[in-house]
């Protein structure tokens, strides 16, 4: 039995992660005579992993200490809020699926600080809705663009201060108007050719443009004189590390990042899901479920 459990932990770390969260959540809720079993749950789980770990004493001891720290930091502190917010909603595993988007973007947003201004292009996309929330968590003033008034309203609900209809308004001109012609400190760009020129024009002196996609095309023109005279920075972001995933997950488990799922389709209806994407009808992620 112990060998089976050990193999499961070695080959399915994600399953072990959420199992640990569940154990910490369940045991940590128990209270006897007003005494919470939070710490007891941590110690118990640590000893359990020590028994599952290899027979050699040092690995077993290290494994026990590691799980104690993990359960206390993740399973108990964040597990309760995570399960309380998603239990019974049917969104649990779908929400897990969108953690990676926030994590991939978190590394590029790490330089954002309180008081910065951030322009998020295409707020209705998975990247867009995550960027609005992450930038807001850093204390930034967020501007967001979208292609419909409904999406602009939802962007404001996620934390955008001001919004721009990118089919009806000139993005760069609106940013100049909203910032007293200064521009923004950061642009989160992932649309590509269609918005690239206006994204660059929207930057303030010393601004940073982070690009993590090229949906409408890979080629973007750049005024080199503006690049060096305004001391602009162009940064590329692609996916993220495990460490970035964990850092983003902390905010997710704490309820600070809300998963935005537009619709869920069974895998057999993948064609319909693709059409919704092509028509720009979604706000947030579209999830394909494998039955």
Protein Blocks (a to p, Z undefined) as FASTA:
>chain_A
ZZmmmmmmmmmmmlmmmmmmmmmmmmmmpcgehiacklmmmmmmmmmmmmmmcfblklmm
mmmmmmmmmmmmmmmmmmmmmmmmmgonlpmmmmmmmmmmmmmmmmmmmmpcghiacdde
hjlbmklmmmmmmmmmnopacddddfbfklmmmmmmnopabdcdfklpcfklmmmmmnoo
nopfbdcdfkbmmlmmmmmmmpcehiacddfbdfkocbdcddfklmmmnopacdddehja
fklmmmmmmmmmnopaccddfbdcdfklmmmmmmmmmnopagcjdddddZZ
